[in-house]
Amino acid sequence: MTRQDATPRDDYWWAEGAHKARLQADPLAVLRERGVNVPANTPIAIVNEALRIVSLLWVDGYAVPVEKFHIDPADEGLLFGRGVWESTRTVQGAPWLWDLHLDRMRHTLALLDINVAPERLPDAKQVAQYVRALTAQDVIIRVNATAGRPGQQGMVWMSASLRPLPMTAFRLQKRLSPVLTGQPYLTWKTFNYAGRLAVGKEAFSAGFDSSLMVDPADNVLEAAHANIFLRFDEGWRTPTADTKLFLPGTVRDHILKTQPVPVEEATIPYARLAEAREGFLTNSNIGIVPLTQIDGHHYPVGPATQDLIAKLGLR
């Protein structure tokens, strides 16, 4: 196919034949099929940008149309979930905290005994080049790597998606975590992610935004897709990762290392939530979002949370 930095010859340079004709005839219908709904009066330049975002993948340094992308039917990532992924927002085209994401991806690949040559994973410059070939706006990017099959290396590819509307606050409902000690496929960012999705959907169906996962001893772990920070009288606390029962996120790691606010890792019993003064959730897609409710406990959007959001430039 075409190198990612190739100059497009027309608006739909990646498409061919009947698919190109359909893009030219009804681009909004194609977007709807990809789960993107935009108003009928949206300027065509923005529509075309959205189409590039949902239509072009980065595959080992090349731009490949979604329609031409394929995975070996015998790939163990497809058959057994032996795949790893990382995702983050971009900031002015650059992937946020990308070095931390790459470090975690390499760690997870090694943990699961998946052999992927380091040079196949895109660095920050390659990510930015891919994003800017698609759009001038910031997006969510996701990099995936699979185990392949005996005698055949797996796939490495990157996709982009439009950023969702920002969350102003989160409301969580308690759920028992599906992760047990010694289950790296469930703990880390792997293709075995359905359990987390299910737990989050259960809470959403009950009228909450996501779930708060607790361990069998009723200690706080994380939200279904985000880490949690709570401020008590003694200061900020986040659950300790020593239990290996939840995914330590890159934003969590960044906050602990840079200490824009002093935070201690600690065991947080669920029973202590009534004592919390404020809190927030973090992941690389949402950044930092205030926490306003856990079950029957309500929290204000506190000044310390607002100050941290401002310090990290995530308003």
Secondary structure, 3 states (H helix, E strand, C coil): CEECCCCCCCCCCCCCHHHHHHHHHCHHHHHHHCCCCCCCCCCHHHHHHHHHHHHEEEECCEEEEHHHCCCCCCCHHHHHCCEEEEEEEEECCEECCHHHHHHHHHHHHHHCCCCCCHHHCCCHHHHHHHHHHHCCCCEEEEEEEECCECCECCCEEEEEEECCCCCCCEEEEEEECCCCCCCHHHHCCECCCHHHHHHHHHHHHCCCCEEEEECCCCEEEEECCEEEEEEECCEEEEECHHHCCCCCCHHHHHHHHHCCCCEEEECCEHHHHHHCCEEEEEECCCEEEEEEEECCEECCCCHHHHHHHHHCCCC
